[in-house]
Amino acid sequence: MRLAIGARAIELSVGDLVLERVDAIVNAANTTLLGGGGVDGAIHRAAGPALLEECRRLGGCETGGAKITGGHGLAARHVIHAVGPVWRGGGSGEAALLARAYRRSLELAASHELRTVAFPAISTGAYGYPEADAARVALATIVEHLRGATTVELVRVVLFREPSLRVHEAALAELARRSGGA
């Protein structure tokens, strides 16, 4: 699914994030930035040990924040490491922290004059954020960014499974309806 936002666009697809040929992929990182499971582990394995060495020099990252590194062994030139919140039931500021992680990632991309960025579904795996809720927060934040002044022209949300794609497609269609299209 693709939604045009002026001359910019957001795309939803099923695939392998580490294979994306974009300016930057976004890592669903933990606060140490030193690798982990899921997307984080896959990115570190594919990028090679130089990514870990660069991440060690960053000194970690707070929840809701993001930091950028080189892509090392990846097809992407950069990795933006975004730290989403652990789901604690919705009453602990999770939505604001998740939006901030997406927003900060896009701000980093723009400050580095990047044009194409691919995201996973941050916080929906081991961190337990309900997928439909996370999709609404993520997509609204991405659309808001693409409507503003930015170098980013294309944001692709790359999902691991078809059911996740359907959840995100429904959230994007709902967002488009509510805002009268993009």
C-alpha positions as CSV (number, residue, x, y, z in Angstrom):
1,M,0.0,0.0,0.0
2,R,1.3,3.5,-0.8
3,L,-0.1,6.8,0.3
4,A,1.1,10.0,-1.5
5,I,1.5,13.1,0.7
6,G,2.2,15.8,-1.8
7,A,5.4,14.8,-3.6
8,R,6.3,12.5,-0.7
9,A,5.0,9.1,0.1
10,I,4.6,6.4,2.7
11,E,4.7,2.7,1.7
12,L,3.8,-0.4,3.6
13,S,5.3,-3.8,2.6
14,V,6.2,-7.2,3.9
15,G,9.9,-8.0,3.7
16,D,13.3,-8.1,5.3
17,L,14.3,-4.7,6.7
18,V,18.0,-5.5,6.5
19,L,17.8,-5.9,2.7
20,E,16.2,-2.5,2.1
21,R,18.1,-0.3,-0.3
22,V,17.4,3.0,1.3
23,D,19.4,5.8,2.8
24,A,18.7,4.6,6.3
25,I,16.9,1.7,8.0
26,V,15.6,2.2,11.5
27,N,16.6,-0.3,14.2
28,A,14.1,-1.1,17.0
29,A,16.9,-0.8,19.5
30,N,17.2,-1.2,23.2
31,T,18.7,1.5,25.4
32,T,22.2,0.0,25.3
33,L,22.3,0.1,21.4
34,L,24.5,-3.0,21.6
35,G,22.2,-5.5,19.9
36,G,19.5,-7.8,21.1
37,G,16.8,-10.0,19.7
38,G,14.3,-9.5,16.8
39,V,15.0,-6.7,14.4
40,D,17.9,-5.4,16.5
41,G,19.8,-8.7,16.5
42,A,19.1,-9.2,12.8
43,I,20.5,-5.7,11.9
44,H,23.6,-6.2,14.1
45,R,24.3,-9.6,12.5
46,A,23.8,-8.4,9.0
47,A,25.8,-5.2,9.5
48,G,28.8,-7.0,11.1
49,P,31.0,-6.2,14.1
50,A,31.8,-2.6,12.9
51,L,28.2,-1.6,13.8
52,L,28.6,-2.8,17.3
53,E,31.9,-0.9,17.7
54,E,30.3,2.3,16.5
55,C,27.3,1.8,18.8
56,R,29.6,1.3,21.8
57,R,30.9,4.8,21.2
58,L,27.4,6.3,21.3
59,G,26.9,5.6,25.0
60,G,23.4,4.3,24.8
61,C,20.1,6.1,24.1
62,E,17.1,7.0,26.2
63,T,13.6,5.6,25.5
64,G,11.9,7.8,22.9
65,G,15.2,8.8,21.5
66,A,17.3,7.9,18.4
67,K,20.9,7.9,17.3
68,I,22.5,7.4,13.8
69,T,25.4,5.3,12.7
70,G,26.8,4.1,9.4
71,G,25.3,1.1,7.7
72,H,28.5,-0.9,7.6
73,G,27.6,-4.3,5.9
74,L,24.0,-3.3,5.1
75,A,22.5,-2.1,1.8
76,A,21.4,1.0,3.6
77,R,24.0,3.7,4.1
78,H,22.9,4.5,7.7
79,V,21.2,2.9,10.6
80,I,19.0,5.0,12.9
81,H,18.7,3.3,16.2
82,A,15.3,4.2,17.8
83,V,14.3,3.1,21.3
84,G,10.6,2.6,21.7
85,P,8.8,2.0,25.0
86,V,8.0,-1.3,26.7
87,W,4.2,-1.6,26.8
88,R,3.0,-1.2,30.4
89,G,-0.8,-1.1,29.7
90,G,-1.0,2.3,28.1
91,G,-1.0,4.5,31.1
92,S,2.7,5.2,31.3
93,G,3.2,7.6,28.5
94,E,3.9,4.8,25.9
95,A,2.2,6.6,23.0
96,A,4.1,9.8,23.5
97,L,7.4,7.9,23.8
98,L,6.7,5.8,20.7
99,A,5.8,8.9,18.7
100,R,8.9,10.6,19.9
101,A,11.1,7.7,18.8
102,Y,9.6,7.9,15.3
103,R,9.8,11.7,15.2
104,R,13.4,11.8,16.4
105,S,14.3,9.2,13.8
106,L,12.8,11.3,11.0
107,E,14.5,14.4,12.4
108,L,17.9,12.7,12.3
109,A,17.2,11.5,8.7
110,A,16.4,15.1,7.7
111,S,19.3,16.6,9.5
112,H,21.6,14.2,7.6
113,E,19.8,15.1,4.3
114,L,18.5,11.6,3.8
115,R,15.6,11.0,1.4
116,T,14.6,7.4,1.9
117,V,14.0,5.7,5.3
118,A,12.6,2.2,6.1
119,F,11.1,1.5,9.6
120,P,10.1,-1.7,11.3
121,A,7.1,-1.7,13.7
122,I,8.9,-0.4,16.7
123,S,8.0,-1.8,20.1
124,T,5.5,-4.4,18.8
125,G,7.7,-7.4,19.3
126,A,9.4,-8.2,22.6
127,Y,8.3,-4.9,24.0
128,G,4.7,-5.9,23.7
129,Y,3.1,-2.8,22.3
130,P,-0.3,-3.8,20.8
131,E,0.2,-3.7,17.0
132,A,-2.9,-1.7,16.0
133,D,-2.3,1.0,18.6
134,A,1.4,1.2,17.6
135,A,0.5,1.4,13.9
136,R,-1.8,4.3,14.5
137,V,0.9,6.2,16.5
138,A,3.7,5.4,14.1
139,L,1.8,6.3,10.9
140,A,0.3,9.5,12.2
141,T,3.8,10.6,13.3
142,I,5.3,9.7,9.9
143,V,2.5,11.5,8.0
144,E,2.9,14.6,10.1
145,H,6.6,14.7,9.4
146,L,6.1,14.2,5.7
147,R,3.7,17.1,5.6
148,G,6.4,19.4,7.1
149,A,9.7,20.8,5.9
150,T,12.0,17.8,5.4
151,T,14.4,16.2,3.0
152,V,12.7,12.8,3.5
153,E,10.7,11.9,0.4
154,L,9.8,8.2,1.0
155,V,9.2,6.3,4.2
156,R,8.7,2.6,3.9
157,V,7.3,0.6,6.8
158,V,8.6,-2.9,6.3
159,L,6.7,-5.6,8.2
160,F,7.7,-9.1,9.0
161,R,4.3,-10.8,8.3
162,E,1.2,-10.4,6.2
163,P,-1.1,-10.0,9.3
164,S,1.0,-7.1,10.4
165,L,0.7,-5.5,6.9
166,R,-3.1,-5.8,7.2
167,V,-3.1,-4.1,10.6
168,H,-0.9,-1.2,9.2
169,E,-3.0,-0.9,6.0
170,A,-6.2,-0.5,8.1
171,A,-4.5,2.1,10.3
172,L,-3.2,4.0,7.3
173,A,-6.6,3.9,5.6
174,E,-8.3,5.2,8.8
175,L,-5.7,8.0,9.0
176,A,-6.3,9.0,5.4
177,R,-10.1,9.0,6.0
178,R,-9.9,11.1,9.1
179,S,-7.6,13.7,7.5
180,G,-9.5,13.8,4.3
181,G,-6.7,12.1,2.4
182,A,-3.1,13.2,2.5
